[in-house]
Amino acid sequence: MKNKISDKALIKQYVQGNEACLEMLITRHKSKVFTTIILIVNDTYIAEDLFQETFIKVIRTLKSGKYNEEGKFLPWVVRIARNLAIDYFRKTKRMPKVTSQDGEDIFRTFEINEENREQKYIRSQKENTIRQIINMLPPEQKEVLVLRHYGEMSFKEIARITDVSINTALGRMRYALNNMRKIIAEKSIVLQ
């Protein structure tokens, strides 16, 4: 229901002056774009700045008439966000991490209705465990996993923005999932 109006239609209306359409696009894709950024930069405040910077760049591109990736709005925005996050690390000469123990909970973007305290606690523990497992993966495996699951990008899109072949992207995903399974088995982790 929330996707009744296509991204393409919203973009067209926004470019024609309907500012509310941009807000609808941002609302529709905020959690995926923000999650992608925070998994890379590992800092909520920096992620918020980069999120704003991402949409400033999106607005400039749309207003200038240079946007031409019809039907691929979300992957395009995620690619902009990812590139800004990588540029941030190049400037500060830091290596990207997925998340930290102190960071904002990346899984709070999920809508879970009618949870009691016990259910919230269980979910929070599970999310912390998953974050810790993702943190144990090699950087290239983390990146593909994040772009695939949180950015909902195709392997073709992942291959293009990470500058590797599709087979390499597929391989990295396979290794990431296998490594996660090994970690869960080795540490006898129960995710219920």
C-alpha angles and dihedrals in degrees: 000000000000090000094054092119111051122236088242092057092046091050091050092050092046092052088051090057107272100133093184089069091065090053089052091051092049092047091048095052104025098103095049095046094043092046090052091051096046092048088057103039100035093212126096096209094049090045090054091051092048091047090056091045090051093055092043087057090046091051093049092049093047093046092048091053092238096121109108107151095106115191092013102080098131096048089047092052092045089051091052090049092047092049092049090050091050091047088052091056093046089055094047094036092229126137117240121248129191101236141321135231088247095047126105113273106265092201094063087093088077114097110226115172129211099005118169121213094268093051091048090050092049092048091048091051091049091049092050090050092050090049091052091050092049089050089059094059123098112262096252091051092047091051095053091044092051095046092046100044104028100027091039090219125160119244088248090057092044091050091051097049096041091045096234134113121272089247091055091050090048090048093050090051091049091050091047092053093044091049091049090051090049092049091049091049096043093049094038090234116180116208109186 
